[in-house]
């Protein structure tokens, strides 16, 4: 879901669920690595929400997988990543 939101293949209201780091004036690691913005949580309850957990997973994915040209390639590469990490 995060891949489709990041690539703009979802309705606009879903795009508002995740904030990706973007900086057009100069390049910083968070924007060049396509990282999601993590907000500081005041309670542990919010760690179980889609917005927070999807950002944590997305930021842990290597850049070459995030830049997959199609969802099918992304899913296959992500599945290989999960299998190799076990």
Backbone atoms as SQL, in Angstrom:
CREATE TABLE atoms (id INTEGER PRIMARY KEY, chain TEXT, resi INTEGER, resn TEXT, atom TEXT, x REAL, y REAL, z REAL);
INSERT INTO atoms VALUES
  (1, 'A', 1, 'UNK', 'N', 0.826, -1.185, 0.000),
  (2, 'A', 1, 'UNK', 'CA', 0.000, 0.000, 0.000),
  (3, 'A', 1, 'UNK', 'C', 0.876, 1.257, 0.000),
  (4, 'A', 2, 'UNK', 'N', 1.947, 1.224, 0.778),
  (5, 'A', 2, 'UNK', 'CA', 2.823, 2.386, 0.857),
  (6, 'A', 2, 'UNK', 'C', 3.463, 2.678, -0.498),
  (7, 'A', 3, 'UNK', 'N', 3.834, 1.637, -1.221),
  (8, 'A', 3, 'UNK', 'CA', 4.419, 1.819, -2.559),
  (9, 'A', 3, 'UNK', 'C', 3.426, 2.539, -3.476),
  (10, 'A', 4, 'UNK', 'N', 2.165, 2.117, -3.466),
  (11, 'A', 4, 'UNK', 'CA', 1.167, 2.748, -4.341),
  (12, 'A', 4, 'UNK', 'C', 0.880, 4.183, -3.913),
  (13, 'A', 5, 'UNK', 'N', 0.880, 4.440, -2.614),
  (14, 'A', 5, 'UNK', 'CA', 0.672, 5.811, -2.134),
  (15, 'A', 5, 'UNK', 'C', 1.845, 6.690, -2.561),
  (16, 'A', 6, 'UNK', 'N', 3.066, 6.188, -2.372),
  (17, 'A', 6, 'UNK', 'CA', 4.250, 6.965, -2.711),
  (18, 'A', 6, 'UNK', 'C', 4.315, 7.294, -4.200),
  (19, 'A', 7, 'UNK', 'N', 3.895, 6.358, -5.041),
  (20, 'A', 7, 'UNK', 'CA', 3.949, 6.562, -6.483),
  (21, 'A', 7, 'UNK', 'C', 2.700, 7.212, -7.061),
  (22, 'A', 8, 'UNK', 'N', 1.781, 7.628, -6.213),
  (23, 'A', 8, 'UNK', 'CA', 0.618, 8.385, -6.652),
  (24, 'A', 8, 'UNK', 'C', -0.444, 7.576, -7.367),
  (25, 'A', 9, 'UNK', 'N', -0.550, 6.283, -7.037),
  (26, 'A', 9, 'UNK', 'CA', -1.540, 5.429, -7.683),
  (27, 'A', 9, 'UNK', 'C', -2.771, 5.217, -6.802),
  (28, 'A', 10, 'UNK', 'N', -3.003, 6.112, -5.887),
  (29, 'A', 10, 'UNK', 'CA', -4.151, 6.017, -4.998),
  (30, 'A', 10, 'UNK', 'C', -4.902, 7.345, -5.008),
  (31, 'A', 11, 'UNK', 'N', -6.141, 7.341, -4.514),
  (32, 'A', 11, 'UNK', 'CA', -6.862, 8.614, -4.394),
  (33, 'A', 11, 'UNK', 'C', -6.121, 9.577, -3.468),
  (34, 'A', 12, 'UNK', 'N', -6.375, 10.851, -3.641),
  (35, 'A', 12, 'UNK', 'CA', -5.663, 11.898, -2.914),
  (36, 'A', 12, 'UNK', 'C', -5.782, 11.765, -1.394),
  (37, 'A', 13, 'UNK', 'N', -6.958, 11.359, -0.904),
  (38, 'A', 13, 'UNK', 'CA', -7.124, 11.264, 0.545),
  (39, 'A', 13, 'UNK', 'C', -6.189, 10.214, 1.145),
  (40, 'A', 14, 'UNK', 'N', -5.844, 9.186, 0.379),
  (41, 'A', 14, 'UNK', 'CA', -4.911, 8.175, 0.880),
  (42, 'A', 14, 'UNK', 'C', -3.485, 8.715, 0.877),
  (43, 'A', 15, 'UNK', 'N', -3.173, 9.564, -0.071),
  (44, 'A', 15, 'UNK', 'CA', -1.859, 10.175, -0.114),
  (45, 'A', 15, 'UNK', 'C', -1.587, 11.048, 1.088),
  (46, 'A', 16, 'UNK', 'N', -2.648, 11.543, 1.707),
  (47, 'A', 16, 'UNK', 'CA', -2.493, 12.372, 2.903),
  (48, 'A', 16, 'UNK', 'C', -2.147, 11.553, 4.142),
  (49, 'A', 17, 'UNK', 'N', -2.267, 10.214, 4.056),
  (50, 'A', 17, 'UNK', 'CA', -1.939, 9.367, 5.198),
  (51, 'A', 17, 'UNK', 'C', -0.438, 9.327, 5.471),
  (52, 'A', 18, 'UNK', 'N', 0.351, 9.445, 4.403),
  (53, 'A', 18, 'UNK', 'CA', 1.807, 9.358, 4.538),
  (54, 'A', 18, 'UNK', 'C', 2.449, 10.624, 4.030),
  (55, 'A', 19, 'UNK', 'N', 3.445, 11.066, 4.736),
  (56, 'A', 19, 'UNK', 'CA', 4.208, 12.232, 4.307),
  (57, 'A', 19, 'UNK', 'C', 5.611, 11.765, 3.958),
  (58, 'A', 20, 'UNK', 'N', 5.979, 11.958, 2.710),
  (59, 'A', 20, 'UNK', 'CA', 7.317, 11.591, 2.277),
  (60, 'A', 20, 'UNK', 'C', 8.210, 12.821, 2.318),
  (61, 'A', 21, 'UNK', 'N', 9.454, 12.596, 2.631),
  (62, 'A', 21, 'UNK', 'CA', 10.416, 13.689, 2.711),
  (63, 'A', 21, 'UNK', 'C', 10.737, 14.186, 1.311),
  (64, 'A', 22, 'UNK', 'N', 10.549, 15.486, 1.082),
  (65, 'A', 22, 'UNK', 'CA', 10.861, 16.093, -0.198),
  (66, 'A', 22, 'UNK', 'C', 11.505, 17.437, 0.062),
  (67, 'A', 23, 'UNK', 'N', 12.576, 17.691, -0.622),
  (68, 'A', 23, 'UNK', 'CA', 13.250, 18.967, -0.471),
  (69, 'A', 23, 'UNK', 'C', 13.783, 19.347, -1.838),
  (70, 'A', 24, 'UNK', 'N', 13.186, 20.308, -2.469),
  (71, 'A', 24, 'UNK', 'CA', 13.566, 20.660, -3.830),
  (72, 'A', 24, 'UNK', 'C', 14.763, 21.602, -3.898),
  (73, 'A', 25, 'UNK', 'N', 15.102, 22.293, -2.806),
  (74, 'A', 25, 'UNK', 'CA', 16.174, 23.274, -2.878),
  (75, 'A', 25, 'UNK', 'C', 17.564, 22.642, -2.765),
  (76, 'A', 26, 'UNK', 'N', 17.704, 21.564, -2.029),
  (77, 'A', 26, 'UNK', 'CA', 18.984, 20.865, -1.952),
  (78, 'A', 26, 'UNK', 'C', 18.737, 19.417, -1.564),
  (79, 'A', 27, 'UNK', 'N', 19.707, 18.560, -1.874),
  (80, 'A', 27, 'UNK', 'CA', 19.544, 17.133, -1.629),
  (81, 'A', 27, 'UNK', 'C', 20.021, 16.771, -0.232),
  (82, 'A', 28, 'UNK', 'N', 19.144, 16.095, 0.480),
  (83, 'A', 28, 'UNK', 'CA', 19.479, 15.562, 1.791),
  (84, 'A', 28, 'UNK', 'C', 19.171, 14.067, 1.765),
  (85, 'A', 29, 'UNK', 'N', 19.743, 13.304, 2.708),
  (86, 'A', 29, 'UNK', 'CA', 19.560, 11.855, 2.695),
  (87, 'A', 29, 'UNK', 'C', 18.105, 11.435, 2.753),
  (88, 'A', 30, 'UNK', 'N', 17.288, 12.120, 3.522),
  (89, 'A', 30, 'UNK', 'CA', 15.899, 11.715, 3.669),
  (90, 'A', 30, 'UNK', 'C', 15.115, 11.832, 2.371),
  (91, 'A', 31, 'UNK', 'N', 15.451, 12.805, 1.531),
  (92, 'A', 31, 'UNK', 'CA', 14.715, 12.946, 0.270),
  (93, 'A', 31, 'UNK', 'C', 15.310, 12.070, -0.815),
  (94, 'A', 32, 'UNK', 'N', 16.629, 11.890, -0.839),
  (95, 'A', 32, 'UNK', 'CA', 17.234, 11.063, -1.881),
  (96, 'A', 32, 'UNK', 'C', 17.022, 9.583, -1.624),
  (97, 'A', 33, 'UNK', 'N', 16.783, 9.191, -0.389),
  (98, 'A', 33, 'UNK', 'CA', 16.519, 7.784, -0.068),
  (99, 'A', 33, 'UNK', 'C', 15.035, 7.474, -0.007),
  (100, 'A', 34, 'UNK', 'N', 14.200, 8.436, -0.350),
  (101, 'A', 34, 'UNK', 'CA', 12.745, 8.256, -0.378),
  (102, 'A', 34, 'UNK', 'C', 12.222, 7.793, 0.977),
  (103, 'A', 35, 'UNK', 'N', 12.582, 8.502, 2.018),
  (104, 'A', 35, 'UNK', 'CA', 12.157, 8.148, 3.360),
  (105, 'A', 35, 'UNK', 'C', 10.835, 8.804, 3.705),
  (106, 'A', 36, 'UNK', 'N', 10.041, 8.093, 4.497),
  (107, 'A', 36, 'UNK', 'CA', 8.801, 8.647, 5.006),
  (108, 'A', 36, 'UNK', 'C', 9.114, 9.438, 6.272),
  (109, 'A', 37, 'UNK', 'N', 8.375, 10.481, 6.498),
  (110, 'A', 37, 'UNK', 'CA', 8.583, 11.322, 7.674),
  (111, 'A', 37, 'UNK', 'C', 7.963, 10.636, 8.893),
  (112, 'A', 38, 'UNK', 'N', 8.778, 10.414, 9.913),
  (113, 'A', 38, 'UNK', 'CA', 8.288, 9.837, 11.160),
  (114, 'A', 38, 'UNK', 'C', 8.023, 10.949, 12.158),
  (115, 'A', 39, 'UNK', 'N', 6.819, 10.960, 12.662),
  (116, 'A', 39, 'UNK', 'CA', 6.460, 11.970, 13.650),
  (117, 'A', 39, 'UNK', 'C', 6.685, 11.388, 15.046),
  (118, 'A', 40, 'UNK', 'N', 7.099, 12.242, 15.961),
  (119, 'A', 40, 'UNK', 'CA', 7.307, 11.803, 17.342),
  (120, 'A', 40, 'UNK', 'C', 5.957, 11.454, 17.965),
  (121, 'A', 41, 'UNK', 'N', 5.897, 10.270, 18.546),
  (122, 'A', 41, 'UNK', 'CA', 4.663, 9.799, 19.154),
  (123, 'A', 41, 'UNK', 'C', 4.645, 10.117, 20.639),
  (124, 'A', 42, 'UNK', 'N', 3.481, 10.511, 21.111),
  (125, 'A', 42, 'UNK', 'CA', 3.342, 10.815, 22.527),
  (126, 'A', 42, 'UNK', 'C', 2.863, 9.594, 23.313),
  (127, 'A', 43, 'UNK', 'N', 2.251, 8.630, 22.610),
  (128, 'A', 43, 'UNK', 'CA', 1.775, 7.413, 23.277),
  (129, 'A', 43, 'UNK', 'C', 2.207, 6.187, 22.482),
  (130, 'A', 44, 'UNK', 'N', 2.285, 5.049, 23.153),
  (131, 'A', 44, 'UNK', 'CA', 2.612, 3.799, 22.483),
  (132, 'A', 44, 'UNK', 'C', 1.448, 3.293, 21.636),
  (133, 'A', 45, 'UNK', 'N', 0.256, 3.752, 21.926),
  (134, 'A', 45, 'UNK', 'CA', -0.937, 3.314, 21.205),
  (135, 'A', 45, 'UNK', 'C', -0.818, 3.606, 19.704),
  (136, 'A', 46, 'UNK', 'N', -0.245, 4.719, 19.346),
  (137, 'A', 46, 'UNK', 'CA', -0.159, 5.118, 17.945),
  (138, 'A', 46, 'UNK', 'C', 0.844, 4.295, 17.144),
  (139, 'A', 47, 'UNK', 'N', 1.719, 3.530, 17.818),
  (140, 'A', 47, 'UNK', 'CA', 2.665, 2.686, 17.103),
  (141, 'A', 47, 'UNK', 'C', 1.987, 1.564, 16.340),
  (142, 'A', 48, 'UNK', 'N', 0.752, 1.257, 16.682),
  (143, 'A', 48, 'UNK', 'CA', 0.011, 0.187, 16.016),
  (144, 'A', 48, 'UNK', 'C', -0.843, 0.684, 14.853),
  (145, 'A', 49, 'UNK', 'N', -0.761, 1.952, 14.529),
  (146, 'A', 49, 'UNK', 'CA', -1.571, 2.489, 13.441),
  (147, 'A', 49, 'UNK', 'C', -0.896, 2.224, 12.096),
  (148, 'A', 50, 'UNK', 'N', -1.694, 2.266, 11.027),
  (149, 'A', 50, 'UNK', 'CA', -1.164, 2.048, 9.687),
  (150, 'A', 50, 'UNK', 'C', -0.115, 3.089, 9.340),
  (151, 'A', 51, 'UNK', 'N', -0.395, 4.328, 9.616),
  (152, 'A', 51, 'UNK', 'CA', 0.507, 5.403, 9.245),
  (153, 'A', 51, 'UNK', 'C', 1.900, 5.235, 9.828),
  (154, 'A', 52, 'UNK', 'N', 1.986, 4.929, 11.115),
  (155, 'A', 52, 'UNK', 'CA', 3.287, 4.812, 11.767),
  (156, 'A', 52, 'UNK', 'C', 4.011, 3.536, 11.350),
  (157, 'A', 53, 'UNK', 'N', 3.318, 2.394, 11.399),
  (158, 'A', 53, 'UNK', 'CA', 3.984, 1.131, 11.097),
  (159, 'A', 53, 'UNK', 'C', 4.402, 1.054, 9.630),
  (160, 'A', 54, 'UNK', 'N', 3.610, 1.614, 8.722),
  (161, 'A', 54, 'UNK', 'CA', 3.990, 1.579, 7.310),
  (162, 'A', 54, 'UNK', 'C', 5.206, 2.467, 7.051),
  (163, 'A', 55, 'UNK', 'N', 5.326, 3.574, 7.761),
  (164, 'A', 55, 'UNK', 'CA', 6.510, 4.429, 7.623),
  (165, 'A', 55, 'UNK', 'C', 7.760, 3.713, 8.124),
  (166, 'A', 56, 'UNK', 'N', 7.637, 2.988, 9.226),
  (167, 'A', 56, 'UNK', 'CA', 8.783, 2.261, 9.778),
  (168, 'A', 56, 'UNK', 'C', 9.258, 1.188, 8.800),
  (169, 'A', 57, 'UNK', 'N', 8.330, 0.436, 8.237),
  (170, 'A', 57, 'UNK', 'CA', 8.694, -0.610, 7.280),
  (171, 'A', 57, 'UNK', 'C', 9.285, 0.017, 6.023),
  (172, 'A', 58, 'UNK', 'N', 8.648, 1.066, 5.505),
  (173, 'A', 58, 'UNK', 'CA', 9.112, 1.720, 4.278),
  (174, 'A', 58, 'UNK', 'C', 10.539, 2.250, 4.427),
  (175, 'A', 59, 'UNK', 'N', 10.836, 2.852, 5.547),
  (176, 'A', 59, 'UNK', 'CA', 12.172, 3.408, 5.759),
  (177, 'A', 59, 'UNK', 'C', 13.234, 2.323, 5.890),
  (178, 'A', 60, 'UNK', 'N', 12.834, 1.089, 6.201),
  (179, 'A', 60, 'UNK', 'CA', 13.773, -0.020, 6.314),
  (180, 'A', 60, 'UNK', 'C', 14.059, -0.734, 5.002),
  (181, 'A', 61, 'UNK', 'N', 13.322, -0.386, 3.953),
  (182, 'A', 61, 'UNK', 'CA', 13.503, -1.042, 2.653),
  (183, 'A', 61, 'UNK', 'C', 14.648, -0.364, 1.904),
  (184, 'A', 62, 'UNK', 'N', 15.540, -1.160, 1.290),
  (185, 'A', 62, 'UNK', 'CA', 16.635, -0.559, 0.509),
  (186, 'A', 62, 'UNK', 'C', 16.105, 0.276, -0.661),
  (187, 'A', 63, 'UNK', 'N', 16.859, 1.294, -1.047),
  (188, 'A', 63, 'UNK', 'CA', 16.448, 2.251, -2.076),
  (189, 'A', 63, 'UNK', 'C', 16.201, 1.584, -3.424),
  (190, 'A', 64, 'UNK', 'N', 16.987, 0.562, -3.774),
  (191, 'A', 64, 'UNK', 'CA', 16.796, -0.069, -5.076),
  (192, 'A', 64, 'UNK', 'C', 15.448, -0.779, -5.164),
  (193, 'A', 65, 'UNK', 'N', 14.927, -1.265, -4.058),
  (194, 'A', 65, 'UNK', 'CA', 13.597, -1.884, -4.065),
  (195, 'A', 65, 'UNK', 'C', 12.516, -0.808, -4.106),
  (196, 'A', 66, 'UNK', 'N', 12.705, 0.280, -3.372),
  (197, 'A', 66, 'UNK', 'CA', 11.721, 1.370, -3.385),
  (198, 'A', 66, 'UNK', 'C', 11.544, 1.961, -4.777),
  (199, 'A', 67, 'UNK', 'N', 12.625, 1.979, -5.562),
  (200, 'A', 67, 'UNK', 'CA', 12.575, 2.574, -6.894),
  (201, 'A', 67, 'UNK', 'C', 12.143, 1.586, -7.975),
  (202, 'A', 68, 'UNK', 'N', 11.574, 0.453, -7.589),
  (203, 'A', 68, 'UNK', 'CA', 11.096, -0.520, -8.575),
  (204, 'A', 68, 'UNK', 'C', 10.111, 0.159, -9.515),
  (205, 'A', 69, 'UNK', 'N', 10.224, -0.110, -10.828),
  (206, 'A', 69, 'UNK', 'CA', 9.383, 0.592, -11.787),
  (207, 'A', 69, 'UNK', 'C', 7.903, 0.193, -11.744),
  (208, 'A', 70, 'UNK', 'N', 7.625, -1.007, -11.272),
  (209, 'A', 70, 'UNK', 'CA', 6.236, -1.491, -11.238),
  (210, 'A', 70, 'UNK', 'C', 5.963, -2.197, -9.915),
  (211, 'A', 71, 'UNK', 'N', 4.687, -2.274, -9.582),
  (212, 'A', 71, 'UNK', 'CA', 4.284, -2.897, -8.324),
  (213, 'A', 71, 'UNK', 'C', 4.653, -4.373, -8.296),
  (214, 'A', 72, 'UNK', 'N', 4.596, -5.044, -9.429),
  (215, 'A', 72, 'UNK', 'CA', 4.938, -6.473, -9.482),
  (216, 'A', 72, 'UNK', 'C', 6.413, -6.674, -9.132),
  (217, 'A', 73, 'UNK', 'N', 7.272, -5.845, -9.683),
  (218, 'A', 73, 'UNK', 'CA', 8.704, -5.935, -9.378),
  (219, 'A', 73, 'UNK', 'C', 8.956, -5.599, -7.918),
  (220, 'A', 74, 'UNK', 'N', 8.260, -4.597, -7.404),
  (221, 'A', 74, 'UNK', 'CA', 8.416, -4.218, -6.001),
  (222, 'A', 74, 'UNK', 'C', 8.040, -5.379, -5.093),
  (223, 'A', 75, 'UNK', 'N', 6.915, -6.008, -5.348),
  (224, 'A', 75, 'UNK', 'CA', 6.463, -7.119, -4.512),
  (225, 'A', 75, 'UNK', 'C', 7.444, -8.283, -4.558),
  (226, 'A', 76, 'UNK', 'N', 7.936, -8.616, -5.752),
  (227, 'A', 76, 'UNK', 'CA', 8.886, -9.724, -5.884),
  (228, 'A', 76, 'UNK', 'C', 10.185, -9.421, -5.148),
  (229, 'A', 77, 'UNK', 'N', 10.699, -8.218, -5.308),
  (230, 'A', 77, 'UNK', 'CA', 11.947, -7.838, -4.629),
  (231, 'A', 77, 'UNK', 'C', 11.774, -7.757, -3.120),
  (232, 'A', 78, 'UNK', 'N', 10.634, -7.256, -2.688),
  (233, 'A', 78, 'UNK', 'CA', 10.371, -7.156, -1.252),
  (234, 'A', 78, 'UNK', 'C', 10.233, -8.547, -0.642),
  (235, 'A', 79, 'UNK', 'N', 9.584, -9.455, -1.354),
  (236, 'A', 79, 'UNK', 'CA', 9.443, -10.824, -0.873),
  (237, 'A', 79, 'UNK', 'C', 10.819, -11.481, -0.732),
  (238, 'A', 80, 'UNK', 'N', 11.699, -11.259, -1.712),
  (239, 'A', 80, 'UNK', 'CA', 13.062, -11.802, -1.612),
  (240, 'A', 80, 'UNK', 'C', 13.806, -11.211, -0.417),
  (241, 'A', 81, 'UNK', 'N', 13.630, -9.927, -0.182),
  (242, 'A', 81, 'UNK', 'CA', 14.250, -9.284, 0.971),
  (243, 'A', 81, 'UNK', 'C', 13.784, -9.934, 2.271),
  (244, 'A', 82, 'UNK', 'N', 12.496, -10.186, 2.386),
  (245, 'A', 82, 'UNK', 'CA', 11.962, -10.804, 3.595),
  (246, 'A', 82, 'UNK', 'C', 12.468, -12.231, 3.759),
  (247, 'A', 83, 'UNK', 'N', 12.550, -12.977, 2.669),
  (248, 'A', 83, 'UNK', 'CA', 13.036, -14.355, 2.748),
  (249, 'A', 83, 'UNK', 'C', 14.509, -14.398, 3.126),
  (250, 'A', 84, 'UNK', 'N', 15.296, -13.482, 2.605),
  (251, 'A', 84, 'UNK', 'CA', 16.730, -13.468, 2.903),
  (252, 'A', 84, 'UNK', 'C', 17.030, -12.986, 4.309),
  (253, 'A', 85, 'UNK', 'N', 16.107, -12.240, 4.912),
  (254, 'A', 85, 'UNK', 'CA', 16.355, -11.715, 6.258),
  (255, 'A', 85, 'UNK', 'C', 16.014, -12.729, 7.349),
  (256, 'A', 86, 'UNK', 'N', 15.394, -13.827, 6.985),
  (257, 'A', 86, 'UNK', 'CA', 15.016, -14.830, 8.000),
  (258, 'A', 86, 'UNK', 'C', 16.057, -15.856, 8.199);
